[in-house]
Amino acid sequence: MSRQFQGVFRTIFSGKVTFDISNAATGSGTFGSATASVPGAAIGDFVLLANVAAATTAGAPIFGEVSAANTVRAVLLNNSAGAVDQASALYSVVVLRRIDNG
């Protein structure tokens, strides 16, 4: 097991969160998003997320960010030619903070 990031990050939150991402309209480059309360999350933290139960729509990756204190936003980027309406789903979420960032 690689431990290349040991000593660089500390885990702020690790758990499961439900996101109901809004519809990303027809056309490549459109977005849909949803937010959830995640205690301890702060602007500048790193967010990792993965859909627990199902694959995401092809051409529509989902990424996470801290959008405000204690709030994580899941963002879907629609790179397809049609609209994408991702169903409400449970995601594994990990929030990491650089150790030298407080």
C-alpha positions in Angstrom: 0.0 0.0 0.0 1.4 3.4 -1.0 1.5 6.1 1.7 2.7 8.9 -0.5 0.3 11.5 0.9 0.7 10.5 4.6 1.6 13.6 6.5 0.3 15.9 3.9 -3.5 15.8 4.5 -5.8 15.2 7.4 -9.3 13.9 7.1 -12.0 16.5 8.0 -15.0 14.3 7.1 -15.5 10.8 5.7 -19.0 9.5 5.3 -22.0 9.1 3.0 -24.1 12.0 1.8 -27.2 12.1 -0.5 -27.1 14.6 -3.4 -30.0 15.3 -5.7 -28.1 17.0 -8.5 -30.2 19.4 -10.6 -30.8 18.8 -14.3 -27.9 19.8 -16.6 -29.6 21.3 -19.7 -29.0 20.1 -23.2 -25.7 21.1 -24.6 -22.1 20.3 -23.9 -20.6 22.4 -21.1 -23.7 22.8 -19.0 -23.8 22.1 -15.2 -26.1 20.7 -12.6 -25.3 20.8 -8.8 -26.5 20.1 -5.3 -25.2 21.0 -1.9 -25.1 19.2 1.4 -24.1 20.0 5.0 -20.7 18.6 5.9 -19.5 19.6 9.3 -16.0 21.1 9.4 -15.6 21.6 5.6 -13.9 24.9 4.8 -13.1 26.8 1.6 -9.8 25.4 0.2 -10.4 21.8 1.4 -10.1 19.0 -1.1 -13.3 17.0 -1.8 -13.4 13.4 -3.2 -16.7 11.9 -4.0 -18.0 8.7 -5.6 -21.5 7.4 -6.3 -22.1 4.5 -4.0 -24.7 2.6 -5.9 -24.5 3.4 -9.6 -22.3 4.6 -12.4 -22.7 8.2 -13.5 -24.0 9.0 -17.0 -21.3 8.7 -19.7 -20.0 12.1 -20.6 -21.1 13.7 -17.4 -18.4 13.5 -14.7 -19.2 14.6 -11.1 -16.8 16.4 -8.9 -17.0 18.0 -5.4 -16.0 21.3 -3.9 -16.5 23.2 -0.7 -18.8 26.0 -1.7 -19.1 27.6 1.8 -18.2 26.8 5.4 -19.7 23.4 6.3 -21.1 23.0 2.8 -20.0 20.6 0.0 -21.3 21.0 -3.5 -21.5 18.1 -6.0 -21.2 19.4 -9.6 -22.1 17.5 -12.7 -20.5 18.7 -16.0 -22.6 17.7 -19.0 -20.3 17.0 -21.9 -23.0 15.1 -23.8 -25.3 16.4 -26.6 -28.5 15.9 -24.5 -29.8 16.9 -21.1 -28.6 14.9 -18.1 -30.8 14.4 -15.0 -28.9 12.4 -12.5 -31.2 10.7 -10.0 -30.8 11.5 -6.3 -28.1 9.2 -5.0 -25.9 8.3 -2.0 -22.2 9.4 -2.4 -19.1 8.5 -0.5 -17.6 11.8 0.5 -14.1 12.6 1.9 -13.0 16.1 2.8 -9.2 16.6 3.2 -7.3 19.5 4.4 -3.6 20.2 3.9 -1.8 19.9 7.2 0.0 23.2 6.6 -3.4 24.9 5.9 -4.7 24.9 9.4 
